[in-house]
C-alpha cells in the first residue's frame, strides 16, 4: 500500500497503535479505509478482532513494514489505520471550545478527557493546531473517533451557529472561583492558547471562571485545567 507522511492538506490521516486503531474500528469504522499490520505483530486476539471487523466492513488489510518506517518512530507501534478526515457537526448540547490551541498532544489529551466526562462536542477556533494530526489522534488514545468536532474562523462564528449555550471562559483573572460557580447546562467551557490563555475581551463574555491553585506555580497546563473544569461541570452525572 502506498503511504506518505501526513500533511495537513491530505484527505486522510493515520491512527497509530493497536489500541488507537481498535477505537476507530469499534466506534467509527466508516472512516477507516485500510489497516496495515507490522510483520512482527503477534497479538493473536487483537489480530482476530481486526480481521473480524475489517472483514464485515470490507476494509482492506495488508501486512508490511515500510509504512511503519515512514509514519512511526515508536518501537511499540504494530498497527496503522488509514482514516478519512471528516468533521462532524456538534450536537446542540455541552461543548468544549478551544481558542487558538497550539499543541497536538494537549488537544488529544483534552479530547480524551471530554469523552471520559461525557462531553462529546469540541469546537476549535482558528488559528489552531490540526485536529487530524496523527499526534493528536494518538494522544487521545483513539478518543478522536468518538467526538464531534467543528472548526471556526472566529469565536463569533461559533456563537452565531451555537447561540444557546451558557458560556464559561476559563481565565487566570476570571471573576468567580470555579468552586463558587454553578455551571448550567447546556454549557460551553472555553479555554485559550497554552501560552497566552484567552484574550482579555473574554472577561465580557458569559461567566469568566478561575481555578485557584497554590503559589508554587503560575498556572495549570491546559489539559489539566480542562480536565478539572470538565469534572466540575459533569461530576454529578457519575455519582
C-alpha positions in Angstrom: 0.0 0.0 0.0 1.3 3.4 -0.9 1.8 5.6 2.2 3.1 9.1 2.5 3.9 11.2 5.6 1.0 13.1 6.9 0.3 16.6 5.7 -2.4 19.0 6.8 -3.6 19.2 3.2 -4.1 15.4 2.9 -7.5 13.9 2.7 -6.5 11.1 5.1 -4.8 10.8 8.4 -3.4 7.9 10.4 -4.2 6.1 13.7 -1.0 4.6 15.1 -1.0 1.7 17.5 -3.3 -1.2 18.1 -5.4 0.5 20.9 -6.0 3.6 18.8 -6.9 1.6 15.7 -9.4 -0.6 17.6 -11.1 2.6 18.9 -11.7 3.6 15.3 -12.8 0.2 14.2 -15.2 -0.1 17.1 -16.6 3.5 17.0 -16.1 5.0 13.6 -15.4 2.1 11.2 -16.9 4.1 8.3 -13.8 6.4 8.5 -11.3 3.5 8.2 -10.2 2.9 4.6 -7.3 0.5 5.3 -5.4 -1.3 8.1 -1.8 -2.2 8.0 -0.2 -4.8 10.3 3.5 -5.0 11.0 5.1 -8.3 10.1 6.3 -8.8 13.7 2.8 -8.2 15.2 1.9 -11.3 17.2 -1.1 -10.4 19.3 -3.4 -13.1 18.0 -6.5 -11.9 19.9 -6.2 -8.4 18.5 -5.5 -9.7 15.0 -8.6 -11.8 15.2 -10.7 -8.7 16.3 -9.2 -6.6 13.5 -9.9 -9.4 10.9 -13.5 -9.8 12.0 -14.4 -6.1 11.8 -12.5 -5.4 8.6 -14.0 -8.5 7.1 -17.5 -7.4 8.0 -16.9 -3.9 6.7 -14.9 -4.8 3.6 -11.8 -2.8 4.8 -8.6 -4.0 3.2 -5.8 -5.3 5.4 -2.2 -5.7 4.5 1.0 -6.8 6.3 4.1 -4.8 5.5 6.9 -3.0 7.3 7.6 0.1 5.1 4.6 2.2 6.2 5.8 1.9 9.8 9.2 3.2 8.9 7.5 6.2 7.2 4.9 7.0 9.8 6.1 5.9 13.2 9.3 6.1 15.1 7.9 4.3 18.1 9.1 0.7 18.5 5.8 -0.4 20.0 3.6 0.6 17.0 2.5 -2.5 15.2 -0.8 -1.5 13.7 -1.8 1.5 11.5 -5.2 2.5 10.2 -5.7 4.9 7.3 -8.5 7.3 8.4 -10.7 9.6 6.2 -10.6 13.2 7.6 -14.2 14.3 8.3 -15.6 16.9 10.7 -18.9 16.2 12.3 -21.5 18.8 13.3 -21.7 19.5 17.0 -24.8 18.4 19.0 -26.7 21.3 20.5 -25.6 20.2 23.9 -22.5 20.7 26.1 -19.4 21.9 24.3 -15.7 22.4 25.0 -14.3 25.4 23.0 -10.6 25.7 22.3 -9.5 29.1 21.2 -6.2 29.0 19.2 -4.8 25.8 20.6 -1.3 25.2 19.5 -0.2 21.7 20.7 -1.4 18.5 19.2 -0.6 16.4 22.2 -2.5 18.7 24.5 -5.5 18.7 22.2 -5.5 14.9 22.1 -5.4 14.7 25.9 -8.3 17.2 26.2 -10.4 15.1 23.7 -9.8 12.0 25.9 -11.0 14.0 29.0 -14.0 15.2 27.1 -15.1 11.7 26.2 -14.3 10.5 29.7 -16.6 13.0 31.2 -19.4 12.6 28.6 -18.9 15.8 26.6 -18.9 14.7 23.0 -18.5 18.1 21.3 -15.4 20.1 20.5 -15.3 23.5 18.8 -11.9 24.7 17.6 -11.3 28.4 16.9 -8.6 29.2 14.3 -5.7 29.6 14.1 -5.2 26.2 15.6 -3.2 23.1 15.6 -4.6 20.4 13.3 -7.2 18.2 15.0 -6.4 15.4 12.5 -2.7 15.3 13.1 -1.7 11.7 14.0 -0.1 13.1 17.1 -3.5 14.4 18.3 -5.2 11.1 17.5 -2.5 9.1 19.3 -2.5 11.4 22.4 -6.3 10.9 22.6 -5.8 7.2 22.6 -8.4 7.0 19.8 -11.0 9.1 21.6 -10.9 11.3 18.5 -13.1 8.6 16.9 -15.9 9.4 19.3 -16.0 13.2 19.4 -17.9 15.6 17.2 -15.6 18.4 16.0 -16.0 21.6 14.1 -13.5 24.3 13.3 -14.5 28.0 13.1 -12.7 31.0 11.7 -13.6 33.1 14.8 -15.3 32.8 18.1 -18.1 35.0 16.8 -18.7 32.4 14.0 -19.1 29.7 16.7 -21.6 31.9 18.7 -23.6 32.6 15.6 -24.0 28.8 14.9 -24.5 27.8 18.6 -26.0 30.7 20.4 -27.8 28.7 23.1 -25.0 27.5 25.4 -24.1 29.1 28.7 -20.6 30.5 28.3 -17.8 29.9 30.8 -14.4 31.3 29.8 -11.6 29.9 32.0 -9.1 32.7 32.7 -6.4 33.4 35.3 -8.3 36.5 36.3 -11.8 35.1 36.0 -14.3 36.9 38.1 -15.5 33.9 40.1 -13.8 30.8 41.5 -14.7 27.5 40.0 -15.8 26.1 43.3 -18.3 29.0 43.7 -19.7 28.7 40.2 -22.8 26.7 39.2 -22.1 25.6 35.7 -25.5 25.3 34.0 -26.3 23.1 31.0 -26.0 23.3 28.1 -22.6 24.8 28.7 -19.6 25.8 26.7 -16.3 25.6 28.6 -13.9 27.9 26.8 -10.1 27.7 27.0 -7.4 29.8 25.4 -4.0 29.1 24.0 -1.4 27.2 26.1 1.0 30.2 26.2 -1.3 33.2 26.4 -4.7 32.0 27.6 -7.8 33.8 26.4 -7.8 37.4 25.2 -8.9 39.9 27.8 -12.2 40.6 25.9 -13.4 37.2 27.1 -13.9 38.9 30.5 -17.1 40.4 29.0 -18.4 37.0 27.7 -20.6 34.8 29.8 -19.3 34.0 33.3 -15.5 34.0 33.5 -14.1 31.4 35.9 -10.7 31.0 37.5 -9.2 27.8 39.0 -7.5 28.6 42.3 -4.1 26.9 43.0 -1.1 27.4 45.2 1.6 30.0 44.6 4.2 27.4 43.7 3.1 27.6 40.0 2.0 30.5 37.8 -0.7 28.5 36.0 -2.0 25.0 35.3 -1.3 23.5 32.0 -4.2 23.4 29.5 -5.2 19.7 29.6 -5.2 19.7 33.4 -7.3 22.9 33.6 -9.7 21.5 31.1 -10.0 18.2 32.9 -10.7 19.9 36.2 -13.3 22.1 34.6 -15.0 19.0 32.9 -15.1 17.1 36.2 -16.6 20.1 38.0 -19.2 20.6 35.2 -20.2 16.9 34.9 -19.3 15.3 38.3 -23.0 14.9 39.3 -23.5 12.5 36.3 -21.2 9.9 37.8 -22.2 10.0 41.5 
